[in-house]
Structure formats: C-alpha cells, structure tokens
C-alpha cells in the first residue's frame, strides 16, 4: 500500500556520526634524523638549545624509493572486533502475489475541490500579506527621506530619536509580517492534514475494491497500463467525501486554536472526520 509519508510529501508539493579528518602526512610530522616518523613527545629533547649555542645541523632523511614511500604511508590494518553470528530465520508463509496499482497524488490534489478551496483562500491571504509588506516598505522609505530632508534643521538628539522611532517601527512591522506568514503556513498545514488523512483512507478503499495490495506512485513507474491507474477514481471519491475543508479564519492563530482543543482537525486519524469540517467564512 502507498505509504502515508509519500502521500504527505507529494500532497504538500502539489498544494502549495562521526566526521573523518585527514591525518597529516608522516613526513610533515617528522623531525631531525627520524626518517619522517613521528616522535612521541616524551622521546623528544627536553629543551631547545640555548640562544648562544649554534643550532645543530639539519639532517635530511635518506631518500626512499617509490615502493618504500608508498609502504610508509599505507595505513595500518586494525583488527575488527568479533560480531555475533546471526541465527537462522524460521521459514514463514510467502507473501501473496502482488496486484499492483498506480496513482498520481499531485493529479489528485489538482482535481480535489478541497485543495482548490484551500489554495484559493490561502492564496488570497498571501497576496494581502505581500501588498501590506510593500506598502509598509514604501512608508519606511518616505519616512527616511523625510528625515534626511529635515536633518539640517534638527538637533543631534532629535535626529537620533527619529531614527530610533523609525527603527522600532521597522522591527515591529517585520515581526508582524513574520507572524502573519506563520499563521498562513499553519493554516495550510491544517487544510492539508484533513485532505491527507482522508486520502489515505480512500486509497486503501479503492485499492481493496479492485483487489490491489500494492499501490505505487505513478511518477516513479516507467510504464503501466491505464487500467492500473486509480487516480481518477480516488479523486472522484475524495471530492464526494471531502468537498471542503476547515480553514482557520485569517484572524485566528492555528496554534492557539489547537491548544484550546476545539479545532475540528485535532481528532485522531482513525476517527471519522467531524461534521464541523466545513469551509470557513471569510
């Protein structure tokens, strides 16, 4: 059967260790006449030569052949801890022969009247938010230009006070726009959740009515017969069962509504959709 996570991913698209660190080359760690090998700290000289003493001559390592150099850089083979032997798995009855169907969830969402309602209502709210943001930004620019024109006749304290008020206005407006955008996104999740839960049930019912025990996403199938496609049947059934969805009003925070326990979509997924799942009036 089609997994719920796959439905969620496609429906949402339609509706809207440890790190490895390379070890430095052994030759870069070498010192003196140790042929490029790392010298532990305890084995190194206890102190550097005094300032008045001449430093000892640098001894270069003896040249190595290509095979010797490759061998010196080969990482050691570390022993692996033992693992328990896996016990034999007892034989069980083989699964039934697959009876396959295909479905396009994006096409179902495009044909869904509930999804169209959600896109229409929430799209209008997004447009309103964009217009308000543009209008507010224009007000910021006008206020800034006005402040620049009056700067010559204002004292330093007056200029700082005006700039501070403008900055507070900008910050407050940005916070308000972010909150409004969050409310719109969460309202979309509320609408999508209702469609998703109903869609899962309908796919199971349609597949069972046609004797299918495996339903694949049509977008992941290279070739299939038209008789295996249940997209249209699922969309028709979805529109009959869920023609509209509940969408929180524009002035209602979905988080507050969910915490109050009165949201129609807070019921368990296994329970039938409540009668209150009607389109909100805007």
N, C-alpha and C positions, 0 to 999 in steps of 0.2 A: 504493500500500500504506500501511497505517497506520504512522505514524512511531513510532519507539521512544520518543521524548521524550514524546509524547502518552500512550502506554501508561504510562510511569513516573508522570506527573502524576496520571492518573486512578486508577491502581492504588494509589499512596501515599495518596490521599484515601480510597479505599474501605477499605484496610487500617488503617488507624489512624484636553568641550565647553567650551564656554566659557559663562560666565554673562553676562547682559546687565544693565548697570547704567544706570539713567536718568541723563541728563545734566541738571544743574540748569538752571533757566530762565535765559536770557541776561540778562534784566532783573535777576535776583538777583545776577549776577556783575558788573554794570556799576558804574561809579563816576563821580562828578563829572558833567561835561557830555559824556560819551561816548555818549549816547543809548542806554544799556543794553548796549552792546557790550563784550566782554571786552577788557581792555587787557593786552597782554603785560607781564611783569614788567620787562623792560628798558626799556619805554617809560613806566613809571610814575615819579612823582617820586622822586628819590634818597633823600630824607629827609623825615620829617614836620616840620611847623612846630614851632619851639621852644615850650617851655611858656609863655614870657612873651608870645608873639605871639598875636594873635587869630586863630582859625581862619577860613579864607576862607568866604564864604557858599556854601551848598549850591545847586548849580544843578540843577534838575529837568529831565529830558528833556522835549522837546516832545511834546505829546500826539500819538498816532498813531491813524489810522483803523483800523477792524477789518481791512480788507484789508492795510494795511501791517504791522499787528501779526502777522497770520497768515503773511504773507510772510517776516517777520524770524525766525519760529520754525520755518519749514519746513526740515527737514534737507537738507543738500546731497546731490546725486546723484553718487555716487562712480563712477568708471569701473571696469568689470569686466575682469579680465584675460582674454585670449583662451583658448579651450579647443580642444583638437584635434578635428578632425572625425572622427566615428566611421565606420569603414569598413563597407561593405556586408557583411551576414552571408550567407554562401552558403546556398542552399536545401538542405534535407535532407528525408529521408522524413518524412511526417507521422506523429504518434503513432497508436497503434491506437485504435479506438473504445472508449470507456470502458465497462467492465462493472462496475457498482457494487454493493457490498455494504455493510451497516451492522453495527455491533457496539456493545454497551454493555459497556465494560470494568468499570465498577462492579458490574454484574449478574454478570459472570463471576467477579469476586472474591468476591461474596457466595455464589455456588454452588461455589466452589473449596474442596475439603476441606483442601488445604494452607493456604489463607488462614485457614480456620476454626481449624485447629490452631494456627497462629501467634498468632491473636488470643486463643485460649483460654489458651495458655501464657504469653504476654507480658502479657495482661490480669491474670492471677493475680499475676505479679511486680509489676506496677504497684500492685495492691491491697495487697500486702505492704509495698511501699515507703511507701504512704500511711499504713498503720497504724503502721509503725515511726516515721514522722515525727511523727504525732500523739502517740504515746507519749513520744517524746523531748521534744517541746514541753511536755507535761504535767510531765515531770520538771524541766524548766527553771523552770517556774512554781513548783513546790513548793520547789525549792531557793532561789529568790529570796525567797519568802515566809518560809522558814525563816531565811534570812539577815537579813531585815528584823526578825523577832521577836527575834533574838539580838544585834542591833546595840547595844542598851543595855549589854549585859554584855561587849562585845568592845572591844578597843583599836582605835585607828585603823589600825595596821599589820595587825591580824588581819582587819579589815573589807576593807581593800584586797587582802589576799592571797586572801580568799574570793571577792571579786568577780573577781579576775584568774583564778582557777581556773574559775569559772563561765563567764566569757567564753571561755576556752580550750576548755572543753567544748562550748560552743555552736558555735564556729568549726570544731572538729574534726567535730562531727556534721553541720554544713552541708556541709562538704567531702565527707564520706562519702555523704550523700544525693545530692549533685550527681553524684558518680562512679557511684553505682548507677543513677541515672536515665540517665546517658550510656550505660552498658552495656546497659540495656534498649533504648534507642533504636537503638543499633548492632546489637543482636541482631535487631531488627525489620527493619533495612536488609538484614541477611544473608538473612533469610527472604524478604523482598520481592524481593531481587535474583534469587533462584532462580526464583520464580514469574514474574517479568518476562521473564527470558531464555527460559524455556520457552514463555511466552505468545506472544512474538513469533514463534517458530518455528511454533507451532500455527496462528496466524492466517494465516501465509503458506501453510501446507499446506492448510488448509481453503479459503482463497480460490482457490488454484490448482486444487483438486479440483473447484471449481464454475465455473472459467473467469473468475474475477473478477480484475481488475487494478487496482481502486481500492476501498479499504475506508474508510468514514467512521465517525466516532463518531456513534452514534445520537442522543446528546444534542444534536448540532449540526444534525440534519436535521429539518425541519419535518414532512415527510410521506414515508413509504416503505411499500412493500408488505411483508407479513410474510415472503414468500418470499425477500426480500433480506437478512433478518436472520440472521446466523450466530452469534449469541450463545450459544444453547443448544448448538449443535454444537461450538463452541470449548470451552465449559465441560465438556461430556462428555469430549472428547478430553483436556483438561487434567487432569481427575480420573483418567483412565486412565493417563496417562503420569507424572504427578507427584501422587500422592495425598497425600504428606507431604513435608516439607522438613527440612533440617538446621537446628536452632536451637542455638546455643552454650549450654552449661549456665549456670545462674544465677551460679555462682562462677567463670566463665571470662570474661576480658576479650576481646571480639572483636578489638580492636586487637592484642593480644599474640598471639592465635591466627593472625591474618592475617600478621603479621610472621614467624611461625615457618614459614609455608609449608605447614602441614598442614590448613588449612581446606578442606573439600570444595568450597567455592564460589569458590576462587581460580583455578579453571581458566578458560581462555579461553571466551568466549561461544560461539564456533563449535564447540567440542568438545562431545561428548555429556555429559550430567550424570553424574557419577561414582556408583558404586554405594553410596558412603558417605552419600548424601543421604537418610538415614533419620531418623526423629524422635528427638530427644534424650530420654533418660530423666530424669525429674525426680521 
